[in-house]
Amino acid sequence: MAHRCFHCGEPVPADCPLTATIDGIEQPMCCIGCQAVARFLADESHADFYQYREGKTPGVQVESDTCSWRHLDEPAVFERLTSPTDGGLRQVTIKVEGMYCSACGWLIQKVLKDLPGVEDLHINSVTQNMRLVFDPGRVRLSELFTQIARLGYRPMYQQDSAHQADTARKKQLRQIAVAGFGMMFIMTLAVPLYNPESMAQDPGIRQFFRLTSLLIATIVYFYSGQSFNHNAIRDLKNRHLGMDVPVALSISIAYFVSVYISFMDDGHVYFDSMAMFIFFLLLGRFVESAVKHKGMDVRSALNALIPVSAVRMGHQGREEIPIDQVKKGDKLMIKANQVVPCDGEITAGSGRFDESLLTGESTPVKKTIGDTVYAGARLVNDEVLIQTTVNNQNTFLSKLADLMELAQSKKPKTLQSVDRIAGYFVAVVLLLAVGTGLWYINHAPDQVLPVVLSVLIATCPCALSLATPTALTAGGIKLLQQGVLVNNTEALSQIHRCRHWFFDKTGTLTEDRLTLAKVHCVEALDNPEAIAAALQRISNHPLASAFRQSSSFIVHNAEELSGRGVSGVIDGQCWRMGSARWLKSLDISIPEHKAEAADTVVYLAREHTLIAIFSLRVEARAGAADLLQWLQKDKKHVAIISGDDSETVKAWAQQFSVPEFRGNMRAEDKIKAIEQRQQQNHPCVMVGDGVNDAPVLSQADVSISLKQGAHLAHSASDLIILGRSLGPIKQAVFTAKKTQHIIKQNLFWALLYNGSVTPVAMMGLLAPWMAAIGMSLSSLLVVLNSRRVLRGVP
């Protein structure tokens, strides 16, 4: 009697040796998924799940299709694989094996988008990652995996994807080896068949060689060629023409026609051609995949920055634990030259941290007790003790990876156009093959099979479908190395074309940390700074950084008004703090006040009476002057738009040698200033601090903000500067320009190759094996050309 899986209750296959230890007893498991869940429950002390579930064994599965994935709905597993988003939704990243081109991504996106509960979906066909936001109350995680599997693809969750990818690579290598040896053996047998003077011309010996070739070719076709056939059948079932349809059609025609000829003893067989282009196509796809993913998988690249283990301080002293066991609240010891394994707050010690791999800035940053350190930063000197503030999967690096993968999965308009062209191109390839075959049947019947095979293989638009996404992925990785996170890949195609650049001043051209230079009391009040600090508690504006002292005042009905200031009720009286223009609009009298030209002036009022005037001082942000000078040399139109006092903005504009500037601007005024340029068909770039400039950033064609740490995930900007310098913006323009140049090269090459090889193949001047090599090399050339973005900036 067959054993049943202890976890899911399904029959265990006879040849399945998998088990899991539950309460000290080895229990049978039907698959790796059930084994992984059972081990997880046992390791986390949740084995009592099996005691309290309904019945001693699971009930019969109603939907058999979800059998392989229903363990994903277990609460412990579901929490580990997904993360919460706004509105009670969950987010998951799924690796989709078998998705070789953007057309496959289009199909998966189209089908899953129609499922109830799927709120958002983005796919990156280069890394084969799918980022999905769903409502767990309307659709289960197992249903999503099941739907992907029904389409013929293999979904994998991130924790298992590395193992599965390694298994897939080993299988692909075995297929290449079988195809290679089969090709050599069949070609050895084919030589005497084509030689009129060989003894193989004897009918009996010739038939023996043919049948031997048939045996080897059958192994090659059904084992090495199975991926092409499987993908083609999947695409046809889904009424979709993928890149593998013409490939599978060509090898199937060659094989089955040759089988027929072998038994009819009439004409030449094409087992050697079939084996050759299976070998060359598999080899080309393997090399292309290796090159494409080497250094272009952002999550793998970022995870490589952190150590595999950490030293945890507990009641029993120090213990070294694997990095995936680090949890929020753990205390970790970090010594000199060690890399921080998880985000945390320093609780003891101090030191300088090299964050160049995170922000692109090479100068180490001094940090002490109370400061936050991020996973991936290296401690240069001394040693510190940190307390982790997040779980390992929610670190700053993980946020970078999430945002980067999301950006890579968003298709810019150019890529959407190429996807449509590639989809129609496959249909054109099939029509050309049919037309070519009909012509040769009537004029040169003996040439019809090799010519049709060549047309099918040579004209497949694989290079065209890879031209844009590989270059955009490489561009995003390069910018991340330079300290710029790409949140929208569309920006890479627009930023170098924008001639009009707008800059906010406070927190953008100047540092976001201000100091209180002077306080002028208009009315008698003890410690007006305490009132100001209480009002500024709710604000994320850079001005609030000057009022971080402790305050015992309690503020009711606190409100921040974008571009104006803050207000609240303290001890029954309404207090307002902000710009002179705002307070004047509320009929509050503002006297003349002399301050340093570069200072920022903020006013504090109680009800309708001005109480105090604060002069705030700030330093210019690193790289600001150099960036503005470079933009103007490059014939860019630069303007400073700020909500600060006009005289203050004028002083800073003169310091930066910027001729156009405007102060006392509210958010709507900034939007109108950008709109005026856009109405004249001038695309605009807006650079802001990302806190109070969100509406203006949304209006611009390309938006750039400075966001760090916990605020990173809330940014809606196209590009995010991870460090404190504006210098990376210049590198971003260079990299974007180079990326677009390489995309044009890729598209030109792909169209040139397909356009030139098609008539050559139709004229019968291209052997099938040559077509296979040509198609593989064309795709590989596109990938290698895209990788040039990673080498440097022109």
N, C-alpha and C positions, 0 to 999 in steps of 0.2 A: 504493500500500500504506500502511495506517494506521501511524503511529508508535506505539511502545510507551513507556510511562512508564519513564524511566531508573531511578526509585526502586522502584516496585512491579511493573513489568512488564505492567500492564494497558494495553489500547488507549487512546490519547489521542483524545478527541473531535475531530472535524474542525474545530470552531470554537473550540478551546481554545488560546489563545496562551501559556500558562504555560510558563516555563522556569526553570532554575536553573543557576548556573555551578559546574561541578565540575572541578577541576584546570584552570581556564582555558577550559573548553569549555562552551558553552550546551547543556544537555541538556533534552529535552522532559519535561514533567510533566503528569499527567492531572488533578490537582486541587490546590486550595490547601493541603490537608493534606500531600500529598507534597512540594510545593514548600517548605513551611515546615520540614519535617524535613530535606530535602536542604540547604537553606540553613543550618540550624542545624549539621549535621554539617560542612559546609564552613567555616563561621565559627569553629567550635571546633576546627579542625584534625583532624577525624575523617573526612575524606573517604576515607581508606584503607579505611574500612568496605566501600566498593564493590569494592575490589581483593580483599579476603579473604573476602567472602561466598561462599556455596556457588554456584559457577557465575558467569558474567559477568552474568547477569540473574536476577532472582528466579524461583523455580519457579511453577508454576500454583497459584493460590489454591484451596485445597480448599473452604473455606467462603466462597462469594461474598458472603454477607451482611456479612462483616466486612471486605470490601475497603476500605471508606472509612475504617476505624478501625485497621487493623492496624499503621499507623505508630506508634500510641501504645505498642506493646509494645517498640519499639526501646529499648535500655537507656538511652541518653542522654535520650530524650524522657520515658520512664517516670520516671526520677529527678527530672526537672524538674517534672513535673505532679503527682507524688504525694509524700507525706511519710511517714516511718516512724512507727509507733506501737508500743505494747507488744506483746510476743509475736510479733514478726516480721511484723506486719500492716502494711498501707499504707492511707493515707487520701487521698481525693481530693474536691475540690469541683467539681461539674458544674452548669453552667447549662442548664436545660431549657426550651427555647423551645416555646411552645404550651401550657404549663401555666397555664391561666387561673383555676382555682379549686381549692379544697382537695379536691374530689372527684377531680380529676386526680391530685393528689399521693397520695391514698389508693390509686388504681389502680397507680401506678408503684411505690409502696412495697410493695404486696401482691405484685406480680409479682417484683420484684428480691429481696425477702426470701426467696423460695423458691429462689433460685439457690445452688448449693453454693459456699461460700467467702465469701459476703456475711455479715459478722459484725454490722454495725450500719448503720443507714440513717435519716437524718432529712431532711425536706423542708420548705422554707419556700415556700408557694404565693404569698406576697406578692412576694418578690424572685426567685422561680423558681430558687432555688439548692438543690442537693441535696448533702448531705455524707455520704460513704459510706466505711466501713471494710471492707476485704476482705483475703482471704488470696491473694496473688499466685501461690501454689503450686497453688491449686485453681481459680481463675478469673482470666482475663486481663482487663486494662483494656479491650481492644478488644471483648471479649464483653459487658461491661457497657454500653458505648456502643451496641453493636449491638442489645442487648435493648431499650434505651430507644427506639431508632429504629424497631424492629419494632412497638412500641406506637403509633407514629404521631407521636411527639414528636421534637424536634431537639435532641440533646445537644451542648453546647459546653464546651470546657475554658476555664478562666479567662483564659488569655493571649489567647484568640481571641474571647472573649465580647463585648468592647467593640466590635470591628469588626463582628461578626455582628449585635449589637444595633443598631448604626447602620444597617447594611444593611436590617434588618427594619423600622426606623422609616421609612426612605425608601420602602420598598415599601408600607408602610401608608399613607403620605401619598399615594402615587400611586393607591392603591385608593380613598381618600377623594375625591381629585380626580375620578377617573373616575365614581364614584357620584354626586358632586355635580353634575357637568355632565350626566350621564345623566338624573338626576332633573329638572333644570331643563328639558332638552330634551323629555323625555317629558311633563312637566306642560304645556308649551306646546302640544304636540299634543293633550293630553287635553281642554283647554278647549273647542275647537270640537266635540269628540265629545260632550260633555255638554250643549252649547248647542243646543236644538231649532231655533233660528232660523238657525244657521250653515250655510254651504254644505257643511260636512262631513257633513250628513245625507244627501247624495247617496251611494248605496251604493258607487260606485267610489271617491270621494274618502275616504269613511269607511274603506274597506278599505286604501287607501294609507296613511292615517295610522296604522292599526293595525299594518300590516306594518313601517312605519318605526319605530314604538314597539317592536315585537318585536325589530328589529335592535339598537336601542340597549339594550333591556332584557337581551338575550342577553349583550352585552359586560359589562354591569353584573353580571349574575348569575354568569357564569363567571369573571370577573376579580376584581371587588370582593367578591363573596360567597364566593370560594373558601375563605377561612379558616374560615368558619362550616360550610360543607359538609364540608371536610376533617376538621375536629375532630369533627363529628357522626358521620361514617362511621367514623373511628378509634374513637370511644367505643362505637358499636354493634358493631363487630367485636370489641371487647374485652368485650362484654356488660356495658356500663357506661353509665348515664344521666348524661351531663355536662350542663353548663349550655347548651352550644351545640346540643343535640339539638332542643329546641323551637324555637330560633331558625332553624336550618337547615330544619326541617320547615315552618315558616311561610313562609319565602321560596320554598322549592321548590314548595309548594302554590300560592302566588300566581303563580309564573312558569309552571308547566306547565299549570295551569288556564287561564291567560290565553292561552297558546299554542294550546290546544285551541279556545278561544272565537274566537281570531283567524281560524282557518281554517274554523271552522264558521259564523262570522258570526251568533252567537247569544248576546246578552247583553253586559254590560260587561266590559272587560279591567281587570286590576289591576296593570299594569306600573308605573304611577305610584306606587302604594302600596308595591310591592316595592322600587323604587329608593329611595324616601324612607326606609323603615326600614333598608335596608342602609346608606345614608348616615349616618343618625342613630346607628345602632348602632356603626358604625366610628368615627365622630367621638367618640362618648361613650367608647368603649373606649380610643381614643388619648389623650384628655384624662385619663381615669381613670388610665391607665398612667403618663403624665407626672407627674401629681400624686402618685401612689402611690410612685414611685421617687425623686422629688425630695427629697433629704435623708433618705430612709428605706432606702438601700442602705448598710449599715454599712461594707462593704469599700471602696466608692468614696469614702465620706465620710472614712475614715481615711487612705486612700492620698492624698487631696487635701492632707493635712497635711505631706507630705514633698516636697522639691524634685524636679524632673525630672532634675537632674544633680548631680554631686559633683566636688570638686577632689581628685584623687588625687596623692599624692607618691610618685614613683618614681625609678629611677636616672637617668632623663632629665629630672628636674625635675617641675614641676607640669603636670598635664593634666586637662582637664575631660572627664568621661565620663558617659554616660547612667546613670541610677540603676539600671537593670536589669543593668548590667555590674559593679556593686560586689560584691565577693566577700569572704569571710571572710579576715582577715589584711591587707587593704588599709589603707594609712595615708591618712587624709583630713584636709584642712585645713578648719577652720571658723572664720570670722571673726565679728565682732560683728554682731548682728541677723540672722545666718543660721540656718537650721533644720538640725538634725542629720539627715543623710540615712539613717543606718543605725546600729544599736546598736554601741557600741564602748567601749573603755577609754581614758581620757586618758593619753597618753604624754609630752606636753609642754604647758606652759601651765596656766592655770586661769581660771575665770570663773563667773559666775552664770547659771544656766539656768532659763528659764521653762518649767515642765512643766504649766502649767494645762490645756492641751488634752489631756494624758494622765491627769492625776490630779485635776483640778478645783480644785487649790490655786493661788491667784494669787501667792503669795510666791515669788520666784526662789530657787533652791537653789544654794549655793556648792559648787563641785566642783573638785577638783584632780587631780594625777597619781595614777593608780591607781583613781580613781572611775569608775563606769559611767554612761554617758549613753545616752539612748534616742532612737530615730528619732522625729521630731515635736517634740522639745524645741527651744526657741530660745535661742541664746547671747545674753545681754543685753549683755555687755561683753567686752573683750579678744579674744584668739583662742587656740584650742587645736588640738593635733594629736591625733587619736584613731586607734587601731587597731581595726578592726571585729572583733567577736567572733562574729558569726554571718553567714550569707549573707543577702542582701537579703530573701528570701522567708521568713526565720525570725525577723524582728525582733519586738520587744515589740508593735508595732502589728499585725503579722500574727497574733500570738497572740490579741490582743484581738478581731480580726476573726473568727478561727476560733471562739473561744469564743462570741462574740456570735451568729454564724450558727448554731452548734450549738444555742444556747439558743432562738433564734427558730424552729428547726425542730422543737423538742420541743413537742408539742401538750398544753396543759393540759386538764383534764377538761371544762371549759366548751366549749372549741373542739371536742373530740371529739364532744360531744353535738350541737353545731350542725352539724358535718359529717354526722352521721347524719340529722338532720332535713332538711338541704338535699338529701341523696340521695333521700329519700322524697318530698320536695316536687316534684322533677322528674316522678316517676311520677304524682303527684297532678295536676300540670299537664296531662299528656297525657290522663289519664282525664277531667278536666274538659272539655278541648277536644273529646274524642270525644263525651261526653254532650251538650255544648252543640250540637255539629254535628248530632247525631241529632234533637234537639228542634227546631232551626230547619229541618231538612229537612222535617219534618212540618207545621210551623206557619208558617214564613216562608222558603221556599226561596231567595228572592232576597237574603236577608240572611246566609245561612249562611257564605259565604266570608269576608267582612270580619269577622264576629263571631269565627269560629274563629281567624283570624289575630291578632286583638286579644287573645284569651284566651291563646294560645300565647306571645305576646311579653310582655304586661303582667305575667303571673304568674310569669315566670322568677325564681327566688330568688337572683339574683346578689348583691344587696345583703346578703342574709342570710349568704352564704358569706364575704363580705368584712368583716362587722361586727366579729368578734373578732380575726382575725390582723392587720389593719391597725392597730388600736389597740394591740395588744401590741408590734408592731414599732416603732411610734412611741414607746411608753413605754420600750422598751429603748434606743432612740437617745437619748432625753432623759436617761435616767439615766447613760448613758455620758458625755454632755456634763457631767454634774454630778459625775463621778468615781466612778461606781458601775457595775461590770460585772454585767449580769444573766446568770447562768449557768443559771438555770432560770426560765422565764416563769411557772411555777405560783406562784412567790413573789409576783408582782404581784397575784394574786387573793387572797392570804392575809394578807400582812404587816399590812395596816391593820385586819384583824379580830382579830389576836392581842392579847390583853390581858395576857399574861404574858411578860416579857422577862428573860432570864438573861444575865449578863455574866461572862466570865472577867476576872481582874484583870491579871495579869502579861502585858504585851505587847498588852493590849486597852484597859483603862481607863488603864493606864500606858504609857509609852513602851517600845519593845522593846529599847532600848539602856540597859543598866544600868552603873553604875560601882561599883568596889570601894571602899566607904567605910571599912571597918575589918577587920583580920584579928586574931583571937584564937587563939594557939597553945595548945592543951591539953597537947600533948606536944612535946618539943623536935624541931624539924625545920627545916632550912634551906630557905628559899624554897618554902613549901607552895603558893604561887600557880602554880609551874611544874607541880606534880603536878595541880592543878586544871585548868590550861589543857590539859594532855595528855588528861585524861579528857573534857573538854568538846568536844574536836575533832569528835566524831561527832554532837553534839547541835545541833538547830536551835531549841531552846527559847530564849526571850529571855534567860534567866539566863546562858546561855553567852556572851552578848555582853560580859559583864564580865571574861571570861578569854580574851582574844584575843592575849595575849602569846606570843612564841615559846617553845617548850619542846623540850628535847632528849630527853625521856623517850619511850620506845616502849611503847605500850599493846597488850596482846594480849587477845583475846576481849572486846573492847569491846562494851558493850550499853547501850542506852537503854531504861529502863522507864517507860512513860507514867504521869505523875502521881506518880512516885517519885523518880527520879534516874538517874545513870549509874554503871556499874561497869566494871572492867577489871583486868587483871593487869599489874603493873609490877615488874620484877626478881623475879618469882616470887611476889609477894605480891598478894593481892586488895585493891583499893582501891574504896571506894564513896563517892559524893558525892550528897547529896540532902536530902530533908526529914527532920526529927526523927522524925516518925511512922514513916517507912520504916525508919530505922536502929534505932529502938526495937523494931520488929517482928522485927529480926534479933538481938535481945538485946545491942545495943550501948548502953552507959550514956550518957545525954545529961544533962549538968548544967544547972542553971538558968543562963540567960544573959540579961542585960539589954541591950537594943538600942533604938534609936529606934523608936517605934511604927510609923512608916511604912516602916521598912527591911525588906527581905526577908533572912531568915537561912538560910544553907545550911551543911550540916555535911559535913566530910571525915573518913572513917574508914579505917584500915588493918586488915584482918582484922576483929577484934571490938573494936578500940580507937579511940576518938575522937581525932583528931589536931588538927583546926583548925576554927574557926567563922568564917565569912565573913559580914559585913554588907554587903548590896548596896543601893544607893540609886538611885531612879528618879524621874523627873518624871511628872506627870499628862499623859496624852495630850491633845493639842489637841481641843477640842470635846466632851470627855467630860462635864465638869460641866454644860454647857449642855444636852446631849442627855438626861442623866439627869433633870435638872430639868424639861425639857419633857415627857418621858414620864410623869412622876408628876403633872404638872399635867393631862395628858390622861387621867388615871384609869387609867394602866397600872400593873400590879403589877411592880415592878422588884426583882431580887435579884442579889447578887454571889456567885458560887460559884467557889472558887479552891483550888488545892492548896497555897497558901502558909500560913504559920503563922497561926493564928486571930487572934492579937493584931494582926498586920500587916494582915490583911484588915479587922479591926474599925476600925483607925485610918483606913484608906482609905474605908471605908463611912461613917464619921462625917464625913470631909472632903467626901464627895459627898452627904451627907444621905440615904443609902439605909438604911432601917430593917432590911431583911432581908439577911443575909449569912451565909456559912458558909466556914470555912477547913479546912485539912488534908483536902481532898477528893481522892480518887483519881478516875480517869476513870469508873469504874463507879458511884461515888457521885454524880457529876454526872448521869449517865444516869438513875439512880433518881430524883433530884430532879425531873427533867423528866418522867419517866414518871408520877410521882404526879399532876402537874398534868394530863397528857394523859388519864389514867384518869378524871379528873373532867370530861372533855370541855372542857378548856381548851387550845386550841392555843397553842404556845409558840414564841418566837423565842430563838435562842441566838447570842450575839455572841462570837467567840473569835479567837485569833491565827492560826488555820488551820494551826498546826504540830503541837502535841500535843493539840489539841482535836477532831481529826477524828472519833473515835467519838461524841462528844457532839453535834457539829454534825450528824452523820447522824441522830441521834435526834430533833432538833427539827423542828417543822413548817416553820419557815423558818430557815435558817442564814446567818449573815453573818460573813465573815472578812476579815482584813487581809492581803493578799498582794501582793507586788510582784515585778517583774523575772522572774528565772529560775524562781521558784516558782509563777508564775501558772498555768501549765498543769496543775499537780498538784492544784489546789484542787477540792474536791467541794462547795463551798458554793453556796447558791442565789444569793447576792449577794456580790460581792467589792469591797471598798473599795480603790481604786487609790492613794489618797494616804495621808498620815499622820494625817489628822484624822478624827474620828468625826462631824463635822458633816454630811457627805453622807447619813448614815442618816436624818436628819430629812427631807431633801429626797426621799429614796427613798420614805418613807411618804406624803408629799404627792403625789408623782408616781404611785405605785401607786393611791392613792385616786382621783385624777383619771382614770387609765386605766380603772379599773373603772366609774367613773361614765359615761365616754364609751362603753364597751362596752355598758352598759345602754341608753344613748340609741340607739346604732346598732341593737341588737336590737329595741328598741321601734319604731323608725322602720321597719325592714325588715319586721317582722311587721304593723305598721299599714298600710304601703303595700300589701303583698301581700294582706292581708285585706280592704282597702277597694276596691282596684282590680279584684279578681277579679269580684265581683258587677256592678260597673259595666261591665266588658268583656263579661260573659255576657248582660247586658241589651241589648247593642248600642249603648250610649251612648258608646263609645270607638272612634274611628277607628284603623286600624292604625298610621298614622304617629304618632298621639298616644301609643299604647302604646310604640312604640320610643323616643320621647323620654322618656316616664315611666320606663322601665326604666333607660335610661342615666343620667338625672338621679338616680334613687334610689341607684345604685351610686356615682356621683360625690359625692353628699351624704354618704354613709357615709365615703368616703375623706377628704373635706375635714374632716369632723367629727373623724376620727381624728388628723388633722394638728394639731388644736388642742392636743394633748398637747405638741407641740414648742415651742409659743409661750411657755410659762412655767408656773409653779406657782401654784395659787390661794392 
